[in-house]
Amino acid sequence: MSDEFQFTQHSHRRYNPLTKSWVLCSPHRTQRPWQGAQESANAPALPEYDPKCYLCPGNTRANGETNPAYKTTYAFPNDFPAVKADQPEFKEDEESAKGLLRVTGVRGQCHVICFSPAHNLTIAEMSEQDILPVVKQWIKCYEDMAKVDYINHVQIFENKGSAMGCSNPHPHGQMWCTEDVPEEPAKEIKAMAEYRQQNNACLLCDYAKLETTTQGKPRVVCENDSFACVVPFWAVWPFETMVVSKRHVTSVSKLDDVQQKDLANILRRIACRYDNLFQCSFPYSMGIHQAPVDGQDHNGDTHLHIHFYPPLLRSATVKKFLVGFEMMGEPQRDLTPEQAAERLRSCSEVHYKKQQKL
């Protein structure tokens, strides 16, 4: 056993300043044998148009409405929303607010955003020109929801793949808009506000600069003029990444034309690298964290960033589970973030399906 501590060999904890939490890193466990659950890697080829798909152009949805023959992106209210606008208002009384069993009512809206009319595409296989309308649709939806008086937060996200609970393979994301700021972004906003108060600087501005100026850029996967895609120093999921704006931008609505194109560029590149890693349609949950739409400026504390949380661990069939110690203690990972970034950097930005045709 070496007398000198090595991050690639010895267990250690890493601190996440965004959520003020810790993750246990156990790099020596990458050698353990696996006899656990495995996912199917042989997904059937999808048609460009599926007459039974509720999201394809011209098809009838579950509620009886018919989709238009859309040619690019298409957004509509979710037919089965998690939150609704038309419900009675509920407020805690003073006694309930002091008790153990607390409840608050939640009004909101849920929307579906189809990325493409093609049933068989994902962001990994779309061109930057085709992804740019998705970015613009996100901006429009965010700005539209900012005008709704009771909406204070807009959560845009995508669940890709059945392993992430996606109920329809058609390329799409969702937008849940609520009265309250949810737990995860609320924790980040609080941490960023405290960091600014203590350091007179933006937490993610400093972090983006640190990652892109550190010698060798060990956790940077790819970058352009406006964004860096990194495996965060504190990443929980094996190949987790974060796309962070290099300049201080609080929301998608603040992106200029160049930054919008750069966002489409970086999204295509990381999604393509993901698919190429195990030569499969790589599942993930992706979500945008940005300023709430509650009318407060939050002193500029918020900083636009996008989280990618993919579950795959060793191959297209083996995924990570957050169980046991991770549920009862704290999150744990085997592969170090630096090793994960190196694996992703080694992947091509030409999709494996196109490479197979060459």
N, C-alpha and C positions, 0 to 999 in steps of 0.2 A: 504494500500500500504506500502511495506517495505521501511524503510529509508536507508537500505543498498543495494548498487548496486549488482545485481546478473546476471551473464552472461547467466543463463538459463531462466531469466525472463524479462530482460530489453534490449531494442534496443541499439546497438553499432556498430561501424565500425571497420573492421579488415583490416590491411595493407598487401598487397602482395608484398614482396620485389623483386620477380622475374619479375614482370611487372610494379612495382611502381604504383600500383593502389589500390583502396579501394573497399570493399564489405560491404554493410549494412546487419547486422544480426538482425532479428526481431523474437526472439524465442517465444514470446507470441502469434504469429499468427498461431501457429500449431493447435490451437483449433478452427479456423474458419471453418464453414461448407463449403462443396464443392458441387456445382451444375453445374460445368463447364464440359468441354469436357472430355470424357473418351475413352481410347484405348480398343481395343478388347483383352481379355486375353486368348481366346480360339484359339490358333494357331493350325492348323492341324498338325498331325504327318507327318513327312517327311520320304520318303523312303531312303534307303542307297544309291540307285542309281536312278537318274531321267533321262530318255532318252531325255527329252526336255531341260535339263540344259546345258547351254553353258560351264560350268566349270567342269562337270563330266568327268572322264577319257574316252577316245575313242569317245567323242561326237564332233560334228561339231559346231564351233563357228559362230557368226554372219557374220564374214568376209570370211567364207568358209574354213578356216583352221581346221584341226582335232587335237584334243588334244591327246597326247600319252596316253598309258595305265599306267599312273603314279601310283606308289605305296605309295609314301610319299608326300613331298611337290612338287609343280610345279610352276615355275615362267615363265611369258611370257609378251611380250609387249602388253599394253592395246590396244584393237581394236578401242577404242574411246577416245584417249588421250586428256587431257586438254591442254597440251603443246606439241609442236613438234620440232624436230631437223631441219627438212627441210623447213625452211621458210627464207625469205630475212632478212638480218640484218637491224635493225632500231635503229638509235641513235638520241637523241634530238639535235637540233642546239642550239647555245648559247641563242638566243632570247626566244625559247620555254622553256628552262630550267629556265628562270627568270619569266615566266608567271604563270597564274592560271591554265591553261589547259595543264597538263604535261602528256607525254606518253613515255614509254620505251618498246621496244620489249622484248619478253621473249621466249627464246628457252629452250627446255628441253625434257625429256623422261618420260613416265608413264608406269608402269608395274603392273601386277596383280600377287599376290602370293597366290596360293591355299594352305591352311594349311593341308588339308587331302583329299584323294580320296573319303571319305565317305560324301555323300550329307547331311546327317542328324546329323552331329556332330558339336560342337562348342568347343572353347578352354576350356569352363567350363566342358565339358564331355570327353575331351581327356586326356590321361595319360601324365605324365611328359616325358616319353620316346617318345611319339608321338609329343609333343610340342618342344622337343629339336631340331629336324630337321628344325622346323620353325625358331628358333633362329639362327641356322647355315645358313639358307637361307637368313635371314636378313643381316647377316655378309657378306656373299658372294655378295649380291646385293649392299651393301654399298661400299665394296671394289672395285667391278667392276665399279661402277659409279664414284668413286674417280679417276679412270684412264681416264675418258672422259674429254678432255681439257676444254670444255665450261660449264661443270656441277660444280656448287659450293655448292649446298645444296641438301641433300637427306631427304625427309620427308616420313617416313614409318608410315602407319596408318591402322586402321580397323574401318569400320562402321558396327556395328552389329545390325541387326533388321530393320524392315521397318520403325519404328519410327525415325530412324536415317538416313533414305533415302537410305538404302541398297537395291539395285535392284535385288539381287540374294541371296537366303538363304544359298547357298553352302559356307562352311567356307573359307573365303578368306580375304586378306587385299590388300592394294595397296602401291605403292611407286611412288611419284611424285618427279622428280629430275629437278632442275631449275638452271638457270644462277645466279639468285639473292637469297639471304637469305630472306625468307618470314618474314612478320611482327612479328608474335608471337615469333618465336625463336630469331629473331633479337633483340627484346625488352629484352628477357631473357639474351642473351649474353652480351648486353650492361650493364644490371644491375649487372651481375656476375663480369664483368670486373671492374666496379666502386666499388663494394664491396671488391674485392681483393685489389684494390688500397688504399682503406680507412682502411681496416682491416688486410691486409697481410694474407688473408685466403680465402678459397673457401666458397661461400655462401651456397651451398648445402651440402658440407661436414659438415659445422657448423650446418645446419638445421637437417641433418640426426642424428648427435650426440645429438642435443637437444631433438629431439623427442624420441630417443631410450634410453635416460638416465633420462628423467623427471620422477619423482615418479608416478607410476601407468600407465605410458605411455598412457595417455587418448586419443590420436589420432592415435595410432598405431593399425592397424587391424591385421596384421600378419607380420612375419619377418623370415629370415634365416641368415646364416653367411654372405651373400653377399648383401642382399637387405632388405629394410623395405618398407612395404606398409602402407601409412598413409592417413588419411583424412586431407588434409592440413589445417593449422590454418586459412587460407584465402580462403577456398574452396567456389566456387560459386554454383555449382550444388549440390542438396541435398545429394547424396551419391558419390560425386566426390572423387577419390583417386589419389595418386601419388606413383609410385614405384620408389624409389631412391636408387642408389648404395651407400653402406656404405663406400666404399673406393673410392678414387678419380679416376674415370674412365671417359674418355672423350667421348667414342663411343663404339658401340657394337663390333667393330673390335679389341678393346683392352681387351675384356673379355677373361680370360683363361678358361680352360675346366671346372673347378669347378664353376666358376661364370656363365658360360653358363647353366650348369645344375641347378644352384640356380635360374637363371632367369626363366627357364622353370617351376621350382617348384613354385615360387611366382606368376607367371601368372596363373597357374592352380588354385591355392588356392583362389586368389581374384575373378577370374571369376566364380568359383564354389560358393563362398559365395554370389556373386551377384545373381545368379540364385536361390539360396535357400532363399534369402531375401523375395521374393514375390512368390516363387515357379512358376517361369516362365522363359522363355529365355530372360534374362535381357538385354535390348538394351543399347548400349553405343557407343561413339566414343573414340577410343584409339589411341594415337600417341606417337612416340619416339622422344624426343628432345636430340640432341647430337651435337658433333662438326661438323661444315660445312666441306666440302671436297674441300675448296678453296686454299689449300696449305699453309694456315697460321696456326700457332699453337695457336693463341689467348691467348698466355701466360698461357695456361692450364686453362683458365677461365671456359670453358664449363665443364659440369658435367652430365653424362648420367642419364636421368630420363624419366619416362613414365607417361603420363597423361591419366586417365580414366574419361570421362565426360558422365555420364548416366543421362537421363532425368526424370526417374521415381521419384515420390514424396511420395505418400502415399500408393500406391498399384500397382498391375500390370496394372491397368487401368487408373491411374491418373498420369499425368506427369507435370513437371514444364515448364512454359513458360517464356522466357525472353522478357517481353513486358512493355509498359507504362514507369514507373519510371526507369526500368532497361535499357530501350533503350534510354531514354532521360536524365537520371541522372547517376546512377551507378548500378551495379549488387546488388541483394538483395536475402537473403535466410531466411527461417524460422527456420528449424532444425539447431541446432548448430553443428559444426564439431565434437565436443566431443560426442554429442548424436548420430550422424550418425555412428561414429566409434564404439560406444558401440553396436548399432544395428547390424553392420556387424560382430563384434567379436562374437556375440551370434549365428551366423549362422554356420552350420556344414560345413566341408570340404569334406563331402561325398555328392554327388549330390542327390537332392531330388528324381530323377527318380530311382536311385539305392536303396534309402531308401524305396521307395514304393514297391519294389520287394522283400524286406527282409521279 
